[in-house]
């Protein structure tokens, strides 16, 4: 009964125009060609370098650049969970990314999007532990944003004509 229900669900999704973003064996050849044509501009700071490296790995860059991806990062932290002595017990870290995809033929802006990712962590008495948690949290947020940017680019290229 469960198999029949699953088959019915798949057929229903196909009937409504649903298409998977990626094929079963990985990204389609056309999708890979589009993604490989994205040049990732350098991003400031160490976090930007980590994001750029992740994007270069995910995009398989190396093709002839047709697009330039420009990303600006910013981060903000806020303490909360205040103790009676007015010290915070937790900190919330938010990383913001302004993403622009620019077509290199004519330098036109294809899309622009603001993204953010948030996490929180406990504050302890050790300054080193707090610094380590803050840096690790920021790194994880940047890598999460890189994955979201990759998915956003893939989604954009599903709406574009197949590459020649």
C-alpha positions in Angstrom: 0.0 0.0 0.0 2.8 2.4 0.9 4.5 1.7 -2.5 1.3 2.5 -4.3 0.9 5.7 -2.4 4.5 6.8 -3.1 4.0 6.1 -6.8 0.8 8.1 -6.8 2.5 11.0 -5.1 5.4 11.0 -7.7 2.9 10.9 -10.6 0.9 13.7 -9.0 4.1 15.9 -8.7 4.9 15.2 -12.3 1.4 16.2 -13.4 1.7 19.6 -11.7 4.9 20.6 -13.6 7.3 19.7 -10.7 10.8 19.1 -12.0 13.8 18.2 -9.8 16.5 20.8 -9.7 19.2 18.1 -10.1 19.1 14.8 -12.0 19.5 11.5 -10.2 23.1 11.2 -11.2 24.0 14.8 -10.2 23.5 18.1 -11.9 22.6 18.0 -15.6 25.2 18.8 -18.1 23.5 22.1 -19.0 23.3 23.1 -15.4 27.0 22.3 -14.8 27.9 24.4 -17.8 26.0 27.4 -16.5 27.4 27.0 -13.0 30.9 26.6 -14.3 30.5 29.9 -16.2 30.1 31.9 -12.9 33.2 33.8 -11.8 33.3 34.4 -8.1 34.8 37.8 -7.3 37.1 38.0 -4.3 35.2 38.6 -1.0 36.8 40.6 1.8 38.2 39.1 5.1 38.8 35.5 6.1 35.1 34.6 6.2 34.8 35.9 2.6 37.8 33.7 1.6 36.1 30.6 3.2 32.8 31.4 1.4 34.6 32.0 -1.9 36.5 28.7 -1.7 33.3 26.8 -0.9 31.5 28.4 -3.9 34.4 27.7 -6.2 34.3 24.0 -5.2 30.5 23.9 -5.6 30.4 25.7 -9.0 33.3 23.8 -10.5 34.6 27.1 -11.9 37.1 27.0 -14.7 34.9 27.5 -17.7 34.7 30.6 -19.7 33.1 33.2 -17.4 29.8 34.5 -18.5 28.7 35.8 -15.1 30.4 37.4 -12.1 29.1 36.7 -8.6 29.8 39.6 -6.3 29.2 39.1 -2.6 29.5 41.5 0.3 29.5 40.0 3.9 28.6 41.7 7.2 28.0 40.2 10.6 26.3 41.4 13.8 26.2 39.9 17.2 23.7 40.6 20.1 23.8 39.4 23.6 20.7 38.1 25.4 19.7 36.0 28.3 20.8 38.6 30.8 21.9 37.5 34.3 21.2 39.5 37.5 24.7 41.1 37.2 23.8 42.4 33.7 26.1 40.1 31.8 24.7 38.2 28.8 24.6 34.4 28.9 24.1 33.8 25.2 25.0 35.6 22.0 23.2 35.6 18.7 25.4 35.9 15.6 23.9 36.9 12.3 25.8 36.9 9.0 24.4 39.0 6.1 25.3 38.5 2.5 24.4 40.8 -0.3 24.6 38.7 -3.5 24.7 40.1 -7.0 24.9 38.1 -10.2 26.2 40.2 -13.1 26.2 39.2 -16.8 29.6 40.0 -18.2 28.0 40.6 -21.7 27.1 44.3 -21.1 27.7 44.3 -17.4 24.0 43.9 -16.6 22.7 42.9 -13.2 20.9 39.6 -13.5 19.7 39.4 -9.9 20.4 40.8 -6.5 19.4 39.2 -3.3 20.0 39.8 0.4 20.5 36.7 2.5 21.2 36.1 6.2 21.9 33.2 8.5 21.6 33.2 12.3 22.9 31.1 15.1 23.4 31.4 18.9 25.8 30.1 21.4 26.3 30.2 25.2 28.8 32.6 26.6 31.1 31.2 29.2 33.8 32.6 31.5 36.7 31.9 29.2 37.5 34.6 26.7 39.2 32.1 24.4 36.2 29.8 24.4 33.9 32.6 23.5 36.2 33.7 20.7 36.5 30.2 19.4 32.7 29.7 19.5 32.2 33.0 17.7 34.7 32.2 14.9 33.3 28.7 14.5 29.8 29.9 14.4 30.6 32.5 11.8 32.4 30.0 9.7 29.5 27.6 9.8 27.1 30.4 8.9 29.2 31.5 5.9 29.4 27.9 4.6 25.6 27.6 5.0 25.1 30.8 3.0 27.5 29.5 0.3 25.3 26.4 -0.1 22.1 28.6 -0.3 23.8 30.9 -2.9 24.7 27.8 -4.9 21.1 26.6 -4.8 19.9 30.1 -5.7 22.1 30.1 -8.8 21.0 26.6 -9.8 17.4 27.8 -9.5 18.1 30.8 -11.6 19.7 28.7 -14.3 16.7 26.4 -14.5 14.8 29.4 -15.9 17.5 30.3 -18.4 17.7 28.8 -21.9 20.1 25.8 -22.2 23.7 26.7 -22.7 25.1 26.3 -26.2 
